[in-house]
Amino acid sequence: MTPYTTMSEWELKQLMIDIGKRVWQRGYVAANDGNFSVRINERELLTTATGISKGFMTPEMIIKMSMDGKVISQGKKYRPSSEVKMHIEVYEQRDDIRSVIHAHPPYCTSFAVAGIPLDKCVLPEAIITIGAVPIAPYGTPSTKEIPDSIRTHIQNSDAVLLANHGALTLGVDLITAYHRMETLEHAAHIVALSINLGNVNVIPPDQVDKLMELREKMVIPGRINACTTNPANPCTGSCATTTSDSASSAQPVSTAQIDAITRAVMDRIKQMK
């Protein structure tokens, strides 16, 4: 079991405020979206309040709760997010997890909306830290449907896309959970750009094995699903996908695909003017 934090509640609240600013500044949330929490011991956690911008939090906006969902202390004007049920589900299922972040980063949320899991072996950093990221079935926000939908996925993964909703990342502490959200969005962004360019190279199996050995040597905490080196197209026909070990294995993009991509790019440029 991962040790609980040695930070004081005041220090944890200040850290949560700082992470809230990072999440908001990076555009991972809009308006009052998103929520995150830190488990401080076996019985208690700190969580963000509902109806507030994560970029402008103050200590009184952070609420202390018990693991059974009861409020222990809170500011007079604030109440916990109804999605804290999802966080409690994670803590109940994973005794190694001490922090949970839920946000709506545009690129990984787009994959969640499109129904495309981020499960290909594309970026070394992503392979090592978050592995293959599955999509949990859609559940109505604020209901028990979402905790139910993530239950099986969080057993083997520290990052999960929520269908038509956003993303969830887990960590042994708040910084780790946040960094996984950054890695997830960065990977989604790169894959999306690669799809638009017409080709997604997949790292070959022998290189992936080396990365997994490196992960073991680094003693990275957490759990990941193995990504796939199958060159099957993740773009549902809109781009080619190849392994990156040799140019001879690449499947050339057709002239028609290049023309279509060029027209799409030019249309976007015109719209931006």
N, C-alpha and C positions, 0 to 999 in steps of 0.2 A: 504494500500500500504506500502511495506517495505521501510524504509528510505534509501536514498542514502548514500554512504560511507562518512565518515568525514576525510578519509585519503587524503593526497595531491597526486597529480599525480606522483610526484617523489616517494612517499612511495608505491603507487600502482605498479609502474614499478618495484621497488625492490622486492616486494612481488611476482609479476609475474615471475621474474627471479628465485626466490627461488623455486616456485612451478614447474617451468620448469626443474630445477635440480632434484627435487624429482621424477617427472614423468619419466625423462630420466633414473635416477639411478635405479628405480624400474623396468625398462624394459617395461613400458607402451607404449613407442614409440620407433621406430627405425629410424635411419638416420634423415630425416627432417619431419617425420610424426607428426601429432597432431596439435592442435591449441586451444587456449582458449582466453577468453575475460572477461572484467569487464565493466559493465555499470556505468558511473560516474555521469550521470544526465539524465534528460528526453530526451536530444538531442544527447548525445555523449557517446562514449565507447572507451576503449583501447583494442587493439587486437594484437596478435602475428603476425609476418611477415611470409611470405611464404619462403620456401627454406632454412630454418635455423634449426639447431639442438636445441631442447628445453633445452638441458643440458648446452648450452654454449651461452646463450643470454646475450646481453648488452642493456642498456636503449634505445639506438638509434634503436634497432630492434623492439621496441614496437611502434605501430602506433595508432594515434588518428583519429577516424572516426566519422561521423555523423550517425544518425540512418537510414538515407536514403542511406547509403553505400558510401558516398563521403569521400575522405581523407581530413583531416584537417591539420595534420602535420605528417611527416615521415622522416626518414633518407634518404639520397640521394640514397643509394644502395638498399633500401628495399621497398617492397610493401606488402599490406595485403594479407592474405590467401584468396583464392577464396571461401573457405568454410565459410567465415564470414557471408554469406547469411543465413546459418543455425543458427548462433548465433542471428542475427537480427530477424529471425523468432521467436525464443524463446522469446526474449524481447518484441516483438509485441504481442505475445499471452499470456504472463505471466507478469503482472506488479509487481509481487512479487519477480521476479528473477533478481539478480544483477550480476551473473557470470555464465559462461558456459565453460565446459571443454570437448573437444573431444580427445580421445586417442584410442590406439589399444592394450589394455592389452591382453596378450595371452589367458588366460582362458575364460574370458567373450567373447572375439572375437571368440573363438572356438565354444562357444554355439551359437553365432550369425551365424556362418558359417554352423553349424549343423542344424540350424532352431529350436533350443530348447530354449524356453523362461525360464528365471529363476523366475518361478512363484509359486514354492512350498514353504510351510512354513517349512523351514529347520533350519535356524540359528536365534536365538532370536534377535541379533543385527541387522541383515539384515531385519527382519520382521519390526522392529521398525523404522529403518532409511530409507530404500528404498522400502520396500514392494515387491510386485510382479513386476518384470521387464519385460516389453513386448519387442517384436522385431518389429521394423519398417521395412516396405518393402524395398527392395533394390532400391537404386537410384544412378545414376551416380555421382561420386564425382565432386564437383565444379559447379554442375548445380542446377537448381531450383527443380530438382526431389527430392533431399534430404530434403529441407525445406518442400516440399509438403508431403513427406512420414512421417515426424515426427509430423505434425500438430495435429492430433487427440491424439497421445500418450502423448504429453507433457501437455495436458490439465489435466491429472490425475496422472502423474508420474514425479518424479525428476531424474529418471534414465531410459535410453532407450538403448537397443541393436540395432545396425544398421546392417541389414542383410548383411553378407559378407564384413563388413566394419570396425566395431569397436564398440565403446560405447560413450554415451553422458550423462553427469551428470550436474545438475543444482543446484544453491544454492543462498541463500540470500547474500552471499559474496564468494570470491574466495576460502577461506579455506574450507568452507562448501561444495562447489562443488567438491573440490579435495578430501575431506574425503569420499564423496559419491562414488567417483571413486575407492578409496582404498577398501571401504566396498564391492562394486560390484565385484571387482576382487577377493577379499578374499573369498567371498561367492561362486563365480564360481569355484575357485580352490578347495574348500572343497567339493562341489557337484561332481566335476569331479573325485576327489580321491575316494569318496564314491561309485560312479558308478563303478569304477575299482575294488573296494573291493566287489562289488556284492549286495549292499543293501543301500537304502536311506530311513532313518526314517523321517517321517513327524510329526511335532508337532501337537498334537490333538487340536480340535477347542476350547475347554474350556481354554486351555493354551494360545492360540492365542488371545482370547478375553482379557485375563489378560494383555498381552503385548500391546494390543491396548489401554487399560485403562492407562497403564504406559506411553505410548506415549503422551496421552492427558495431563497427569499430568506434564510431562516434557516440555510441550508446544513447541514441535519440529516444526519449520516452514516448509512449503512445502506441497506437495501432494503425496499420495501414493495410488496405487491400492492394494486391499486386496489380500494377497497371498491365495493359495488354500491348504486346508487340505485333499483334495481328494488323496487317496493313489494310484491313477492311476500312472502307471510307467512312469517316465520322461525320461527313458533310452531307449525307443523304443525296449523293449524286452531283453536288455542286462543285466539288473539287477532287483532285487526285490525292491519294495518300500512299506514300512510299516509305520503305525503310531507308535509313540514311548511311548505310555502310558502304554503298558503292553507287556510282552514278548509273551503272548498267542496270540496276534494279529499278530505277525510276520509271514510272509510267508517264510519258509526255502528255502535257495538257494539249487538248485539241485546239485547232484554230478557232472553232466555233466557241469553245469555252473562253479562250482569250478575248475574242470579240465581245462576248457577253459581259465578261468582267470589265473590259475597257469601257463599254457603254454605261455600265452601272456606276463606275467610278466617275466618269464625265458627268453623268446626271447628278451625282451627289455634289460635285464641284459647282455645277450650275446653281443648285439649290442653295448653296452656301453664299453665293454672291448677292 
